[in-house]
Amino acid sequence: MSATNPARDVISWSVQERLLEYIRTKHQAEIVYHDPSGQVMIVHEVIQNILSRAGHDFLVLGTGTVLGVERVLMVDGLELTKQ
């Protein structure tokens, strides 16, 4: 983490509201993220839940995959966090 690259670990309020609507409606979303090896992954999945632990947000996908939001680039073309 530096001044030019702040931590990206909390979802913005407006995006969180949209994701909560996806959870309520079981809307399938296109999720673009970095896997643990740094490869860009694109999946189409239902978002089951948003978890917050110790100031850090996570997405729980329908397959049970848990992604820290710092790894998620976009959901349906929306950036999750401010850069």
C-alpha distances in whole Angstrom, upper triangle without the diagonal:
4,7,8,6,5,6,9,11,14,17,19,22,24,23,23,27,27,26,28,31,30,31,34,36,34,33,32,29,27,24,22,19,17,19,18,19,17,20,21,23,25,27,30,30,30,28,29,27,23,22,20,19,17,15,15,17,19,21,25,27,30,30,28,25,22,19,16,15,12,14,17,17,20,23,26,25,23,19,18,15,14,12
4,5,5,6,8,11,14,16,19,20,23,25,24,25,28,29,28,30,33,33,33,36,38,37,35,34,31,29,26,24,21,20,22,21,22,19,22,23,25,27,30,32,32,33,30,32,30,26,25,23,22,20,18,17,20,22,24,28,30,33,34,32,28,26,22,19,18,14,17,19,19,22,25,28,26,24,20,19,16,14,12
4,6,6,9,12,15,17,19,19,22,24,23,25,28,29,28,30,33,33,34,36,38,37,36,35,32,30,27,25,23,22,24,24,24,22,25,24,27,29,31,33,33,34,31,33,31,27,26,24,24,22,19,19,21,23,26,29,31,35,35,34,31,28,24,21,19,16,19,20,19,22,25,28,26,23,20,19,16,13,11
4,6,10,12,15,17,19,19,22,23,23,24,27,28,27,30,32,32,33,36,37,36,34,33,30,28,25,22,21,20,23,22,23,20,22,22,25,26,29,31,32,33,30,32,30,27,27,25,25,23,20,20,21,23,25,29,30,34,34,33,30,27,23,20,18,15,17,19,17,20,23,26,23,21,18,18,15,12,9
4,7,9,12,14,16,17,20,22,20,22,25,25,25,27,30,29,30,33,34,33,31,30,27,25,22,19,17,16,19,19,19,17,19,19,21,23,26,28,29,29,27,29,27,24,23,22,22,20,18,17,18,20,22,25,27,30,31,29,26,23,20,17,15,11,14,15,14,17,21,23,21,19,15,15,12,10,7
4,6,9,11,13,14,18,19,18,19,23,23,23,25,28,27,28,31,32,31,30,29,26,25,22,20,18,17,20,19,21,18,21,20,22,24,26,28,28,28,25,27,25,21,21,19,19,17,14,14,15,17,20,23,25,29,30,28,25,22,18,15,13,10,13,15,14,17,20,23,21,19,15,14,10,9,7
4,6,9,11,13,16,19,17,17,21,22,21,23,26,25,25,28,30,29,28,27,24,23,20,18,16,15,17,17,19,16,19,19,20,22,24,26,25,26,23,24,22,18,17,15,15,14,11,10,12,14,17,20,22,26,26,25,22,18,15,12,10,7,11,13,13,16,18,22,20,18,14,12,9,9,8
4,6,8,10,14,15,14,14,18,18,17,19,22,21,22,25,26,25,24,24,20,19,16,15,13,13,15,16,18,16,18,17,18,19,20,22,22,22,19,21,19,15,15,13,14,14,11,9,9,11,13,17,19,23,24,22,19,16,13,9,7,5,8,9,10,12,15,18,17,14,11,9,6,7,7
4,7,10,13,15,13,13,16,17,15,17,20,20,20,23,25,24,23,23,20,19,16,16,13,14,16,16,18,17,19,18,18,20,20,22,21,21,17,18,16,12,11,10,10,10,8,5,6,8,11,15,17,21,22,20,17,14,11,7,5,5,9,10,11,13,15,19,18,15,12,9,7,9,10
4,6,9,12,10,9,13,15,13,15,18,18,18,20,23,22,22,22,19,19,16,17,15,16,18,19,22,20,22,20,20,21,21,22,21,20,16,17,14,11,10,8,10,10,7,6,5,8,11,14,17,21,22,20,18,15,12,9,7,8,11,11,13,13,14,18,17,14,11,8,6,8,11
4,6,8,7,6,10,11,10,12,14,15,15,18,19,19,18,19,16,17,14,15,14,16,19,20,23,21,22,20,19,19,19,20,18,17,14,16,13,9,10,10,12,13,10,9,7,9,10,14,16,19,21,19,18,15,12,10,7,9,12,10,11,11,11,15,14,11,9,5,5,8,11
4,6,5,6,9,10,11,12,14,15,16,18,20,20,19,20,18,18,16,17,17,19,22,23,26,23,24,22,22,21,22,22,21,20,16,18,15,12,14,13,15,16,13,12,10,13,13,17,19,22,24,23,21,18,16,14,11,12,15,13,13,12,13,15,15,11,9,7,6,7,11
4,6,5,6,9,10,10,13,14,15,17,19,20,19,20,18,20,18,19,20,22,25,26,29,27,27,25,25,24,23,23,21,20,17,18,15,12,14,13,16,17,14,14,12,14,14,18,19,22,25,24,22,20,18,16,13,16,18,16,16,15,14,16,16,13,12,9,9,11,14
4,5,5,7,9,10,11,13,15,16,17,18,17,19,17,18,17,19,20,23,25,27,30,27,27,25,24,23,22,21,21,19,16,18,16,14,16,16,19,20,17,17,14,16,16,18,20,22,25,24,23,21,19,18,15,17,19,16,16,14,13,14,14,11,11,9,10,11,15
4,5,5,6,9,10,11,12,14,15,16,15,16,13,14,13,15,16,19,22,24,26,24,24,21,20,19,19,18,17,16,13,15,14,11,14,15,18,20,17,15,12,13,12,15,16,19,22,21,20,18,16,15,12,14,16,13,13,10,9,11,11,8,8,6,8,10,14
4,5,5,6,9,10,10,12,14,15,14,16,14,16,14,16,17,20,22,24,26,24,25,22,21,20,19,18,17,15,12,13,11,8,11,11,15,17,14,13,10,11,10,13,15,17,20,19,18,16,15,14,11,14,16,13,14,12,11,13,14,11,11,8,10,12,16
4,5,5,6,9,10,11,13,14,14,16,15,17,16,19,20,23,25,27,30,28,28,25,24,22,21,20,18,15,13,14,12,11,14,14,18,20,18,17,14,14,13,16,17,18,22,21,21,19,18,18,15,18,19,17,17,15,13,14,15,12,13,11,13,15,19
4,5,5,6,9,10,11,12,11,13,11,14,14,16,18,21,23,26,29,27,26,23,22,19,18,16,15,13,11,13,12,11,15,16,20,22,20,18,15,15,13,15,15,17,20,20,20,19,17,18,15,18,19,15,16,13,10,11,12,10,12,10,13,15,19
4,5,5,6,9,10,10,9,11,9,12,12,14,16,19,21,23,26,24,24,21,19,17,16,14,12,10,8,10,9,8,12,14,17,20,18,16,12,12,9,11,12,13,17,17,16,15,14,15,12,16,16,13,14,12,9,10,12,10,12,9,12,16,19
4,5,5,6,9,10,10,12,12,15,15,18,19,22,23,26,29,27,27,24,22,20,19,17,14,11,9,9,8,8,11,13,17,20,18,17,13,13,11,12,13,14,18,17,17,16,16,16,15,18,19,16,18,15,12,14,16,14,15,13,15,18,21
4,5,5,6,8,8,11,11,15,15,19,20,24,25,28,31,29,28,25,23,21,19,16,14,11,10,11,11,11,15,17,21,24,22,20,17,16,14,14,14,15,19,19,19,19,19,19,18,21,21,18,19,16,13,13,16,14,16,14,17,20,23
4,6,5,6,5,8,8,11,12,16,18,21,22,25,28,26,25,22,20,17,15,13,11,8,7,9,9,11,15,17,21,24,22,20,16,15,12,12,11,12,15,16,17,16,16,18,16,20,19,16,17,14,10,11,14,13,15,14,17,20,23
4,6,5,7,9,10,14,14,17,19,22,22,25,28,27,26,24,21,19,16,14,11,7,6,6,7,9,12,15,19,22,21,19,15,14,11,10,10,10,14,14,15,15,15,17,16,20,20,17,19,16,13,14,17,16,17,15,18,22,24
4,6,8,11,13,17,17,21,22,26,26,29,32,31,30,27,25,22,19,17,14,10,9,9,9,12,15,18,21,25,23,22,18,17,14,14,13,13,17,17,18,18,19,21,20,23,23,20,22,19,16,16,19,18,20,18,21,24,27
4,5,9,11,15,17,20,22,26,26,29,32,31,30,27,24,21,18,15,13,9,10,10,12,14,18,21,24,28,26,24,21,19,16,15,14,13,17,18,19,20,20,22,21,25,24,21,22,19,15,15,18,18,20,19,22,25,28
4,6,9,13,14,18,20,23,23,26,29,28,27,24,21,18,15,12,9,6,7,8,10,13,17,20,23,27,26,23,19,17,14,13,11,9,13,14,16,17,18,20,19,23,22,19,20,18,14,14,18,17,20,18,22,25,28
4,6,10,12,16,18,22,22,26,28,27,25,22,19,16,13,10,8,6,8,10,12,14,18,21,24,27,26,24,20,18,14,14,11,11,14,16,17,17,18,20,19,22,21,18,18,15,11,11,14,15,17,17,20,23,26
4,7,9,13,16,19,20,23,25,24,22,19,16,13,10,6,5,4,7,10,13,15,18,21,24,28,26,23,20,17,13,13,10,9,12,14,15,16,16,19,18,21,19,16,17,14,10,9,13,14,17,16,20,23,25
4,6,10,12,16,17,21,23,21,19,16,13,10,8,5,6,6,7,11,13,14,17,20,23,26,24,21,18,16,12,12,10,11,13,15,14,15,14,17,15,18,16,13,13,10,6,6,9,11,13,13,17,20,21
4,7,10,13,15,19,20,18,16,13,10,7,6,4,7,9,10,14,15,16,19,21,24,27,25,22,18,16,13,14,11,12,14,16,14,15,14,16,14,17,14,11,11,8,6,5,8,10,12,13,16,19,20
4,6,10,12,15,17,15,13,10,8,6,5,6,7,9,9,13,14,14,17,19,21,24,22,18,15,13,10,12,10,12,13,14,12,12,10,12,11,13,11,7,8,6,5,6,8,9,10,10,14,17,18
4,7,10,13,14,12,10,7,6,5,7,9,11,13,13,16,17,16,18,20,22,24,22,19,16,14,12,14,12,15,15,16,13,13,11,12,11,12,9,6,5,5,6,8,9,10,10,10,13,16,16
4,6,10,11,9,8,6,5,7,9,11,12,15,14,17,17,16,17,18,20,22,20,16,14,12,11,13,12,15,15,15,12,12,8,10,9,9,5,4,5,7,9,12,12,12,11,11,12,15,15
4,7,8,5,5,5,6,9,11,14,15,18,17,19,19,18,19,20,20,22,20,17,16,14,13,15,15,18,17,17,13,12,9,10,10,9,5,6,7,10,13,15,15,15,13,13,14,17,15
4,5,5,5,6,7,10,11,15,15,18,17,19,19,18,19,20,20,22,21,18,16,14,14,14,14,17,15,15,11,11,9,10,12,11,7,9,11,13,15,18,18,18,17,16,17,20,19
4,5,8,10,10,14,15,18,19,21,19,21,21,20,19,20,20,21,21,17,17,15,15,16,16,19,17,16,12,12,10,11,13,11,9,11,14,16,18,21,21,21,19,18,19,21,20
4,6,9,11,14,16,20,21,23,22,24,24,23,23,24,23,24,24,21,20,18,19,19,19,22,20,19,16,16,14,14,16,14,11,14,15,18,20,23,22,23,21,20,21,23,21
4,6,9,13,15,19,20,22,22,24,24,22,22,23,23,24,23,20,19,18,18,19,19,22,20,20,16,16,13,13,14,12,9,11,12,15,18,20,19,20,18,18,18,20,18
4,6,10,13,16,18,21,21,23,24,23,24,25,25,26,25,22,21,19,18,19,18,21,19,20,16,16,14,15,15,14,10,12,12,14,17,19,18,19,18,18,19,21,19
4,7,10,14,16,19,18,21,22,21,22,24,25,26,25,21,20,18,17,18,17,19,18,19,15,16,13,14,14,13,9,9,9,11,13,15,14,16,15,16,17,19,18
4,7,10,12,15,16,19,20,19,21,23,24,26,25,21,19,16,15,16,14,16,15,16,13,14,12,14,14,14,10,9,10,11,12,13,14,15,15,16,18,20,19
4,7,10,13,14,17,19,19,21,23,25,27,26,22,20,17,15,15,13,14,14,16,13,15,13,15,14,15,12,10,10,9,10,10,11,14,14,15,18,20,20
4,6,10,11,14,16,17,19,22,24,27,26,22,19,16,13,13,10,11,11,13,11,13,12,15,15,16,13,11,12,11,10,10,13,14,15,16,19,22,22
4,7,10,13,15,17,20,22,25,28,27,23,20,17,14,13,10,10,11,13,12,14,14,17,16,19,16,13,14,12,10,9,12,14,16,16,20,23,24
4,6,9,12,14,17,20,23,26,25,22,18,15,11,10,7,6,8,10,10,12,13,16,15,18,16,13,15,13,10,11,14,15,17,16,19,23,24
4,6,9,12,15,18,21,25,24,21,17,14,10,9,6,5,8,10,11,12,13,16,16,19,17,15,16,14,11,12,15,15,17,16,19,23,25
4,6,8,11,15,17,21,20,17,13,11,7,6,5,6,9,9,10,10,11,13,13,16,15,13,15,13,10,12,15,14,15,13,17,20,22
4,7,10,14,16,20,20,17,14,11,8,5,5,5,9,8,10,10,12,14,14,18,17,15,18,16,14,15,19,18,18,16,19,22,25
4,6,10,13,17,16,14,10,8,6,5,7,9,12,10,11,9,11,12,12,16,16,15,17,16,14,16,19,17,17,14,17,20,23
4,7,10,13,13,10,7,6,5,6,9,12,14,12,12,9,10,10,10,13,14,13,16,15,13,16,18,16,15,12,14,17,20
4,7,10,10,8,6,5,6,7,11,14,15,13,12,9,10,9,10,13,14,14,17,17,16,19,21,19,17,14,15,18,20
4,7,6,5,4,6,9,11,15,17,19,16,15,12,12,10,10,13,15,15,18,18,18,21,22,19,18,14,14,17,19
4,6,5,6,8,11,13,17,20,20,17,16,13,13,10,12,14,16,17,20,21,21,24,25,22,20,17,16,19,20
4,6,8,11,15,16,20,23,24,21,19,16,15,12,13,14,17,18,21,22,23,26,27,24,22,18,17,18,20
4,7,10,14,16,20,23,24,21,20,16,15,11,11,12,15,16,19,20,21,24,24,21,18,15,13,15,17
4,7,10,13,16,20,21,18,16,12,11,8,8,9,12,13,16,17,18,21,22,19,16,13,11,14,15
4,7,10,13,17,18,15,14,10,9,6,6,8,11,11,14,14,14,18,19,16,14,10,10,13,15
4,7,10,13,14,12,10,6,5,4,5,9,9,9,13,13,13,17,18,16,14,11,12,15,17
4,6,10,11,10,8,6,5,7,7,10,10,9,12,12,11,14,16,14,13,10,13,16,18
4,7,8,6,6,5,7,9,10,14,13,12,15,15,13,16,18,17,17,14,16,20,22
4,5,5,5,6,8,11,12,15,14,12,15,14,12,14,17,17,17,15,18,21,23
4,5,7,9,12,15,16,19,17,15,18,17,14,16,19,19,20,18,21,25,27
4,6,9,11,15,17,19,17,16,19,18,16,18,21,21,22,20,23,26,28
4,6,10,13,15,18,16,16,19,19,17,19,22,22,22,19,22,25,27
4,6,10,12,15,12,12,16,16,15,18,20,20,19,17,19,23,24
4,7,9,12,11,11,14,15,14,18,20,19,18,15,17,20,21
4,6,8,7,7,11,12,12,16,17,16,14,12,13,17,18
4,5,6,7,11,12,13,17,18,16,14,11,11,14,15
4,5,5,8,10,11,14,15,13,10,7,8,11,12
4,6,8,10,13,16,16,14,11,9,8,10,10
4,6,9,12,15,15,14,11,10,10,13,12
4,6,8,11,11,10,8,7,9,12,12
4,7,10,9,8,6,7,8,10,10
4,6,5,5,5,6,9,11,12
4,5,5,7,7,11,14,15
4,6,9,10,14,16,17
4,7,9,12,14,15
4,6,9,11,13
4,6,7,9
4,7,9
4,6
4
